[in-house]
Amino acid sequence: MKSKARTFNLVIEKDRDGYFVASVPELRGCHTQAKSLDVLLQRAREAIELCLEVEEESPSLTGRGIRMISAYETINRHPSSRAP
């Protein structure tokens, strides 16, 4: 039996040190960080799989059972980095 893909929102922010930080509001404590967006998305998928395993909501996922439907990116600028 094929498992149904679950959809999660991914919130992406950029911190003062230049790291992208992602969190999944639907899964408490599910977050990760990386220097690039490509790596961040890969790590976010892994974090979601681990959170679901811990919650025992999903049998072993192969990556096909998760679909991230939307990502919101906000860039937090340090006040001293604003253009004049």
N, C-alpha and C positions, 0 to 999 in steps of 0.2 A: 504494500500500500504506500502510495506516494504522500509525503507529508506536505501540508499546505504552507506556502511561504508566509512568513509573518512580516509585517511592515513596521518600521520604527523611524521616528524622527531623530535626526542627528543635529545637535546644536554645536556649532564650531566658533571658537573665539581665538583671538591671537593675543598672547600675553606680552608683557613688557620686554621679556627676553627673546621674543621672536618665535616662540613655540606655538604651534596650533594645539588647542585643547578641545577635545570633543566629549560631549556627554549625551546620554540617551535618557530623556526625561521619563520614559515609560518604565525604565529599569533602574530602580534605586541603586546608587553606588556604581553605576556603569559609566566609566569615563576612561580616557587615555590621552596621550599627547605625543607629538612628533614635530620634527623640524620642517617636514614637507607635507603637503596635502595628500600626495599619493600614499605615503607611508601611514599617515593618519587614518585614511579610509581603510587600509588593510588592518591596522591595529584596532579600529573601531569594530570591524566585523568580528575579529577574534575576541574582543571584549564582550560583545553581545553574545557570542556562542558560550563563553565562559559563564556569564551571568545566567543564561538560560539553563546551563548544566547545573549550576549551584541551586537554582530554584526547582530543578527537576521537572521543568515544563516541557522539555523537548528531548526526544531520543537523539542519539548521536547525529549531529548536523554535519553536512559536508560542504557547507557554504552556499548551497543552492536553496536552502530553506529560509534564507534571510534576504530581504530586499529592503534597502534603505530608500525610501521614497522621496524624502526631502531633506535638504541640509540648509541650515541657516548659518551664515557667517557674519560675525561682527568683529570688527577690528578695534580693539581698545588702544587708543593712542595716548601716550604719556603726554601731559600738558606741555612739556618742554619740546615735544617733537612736532607741534603744530606749525604749519607754515604761517609766516607773517601776513 
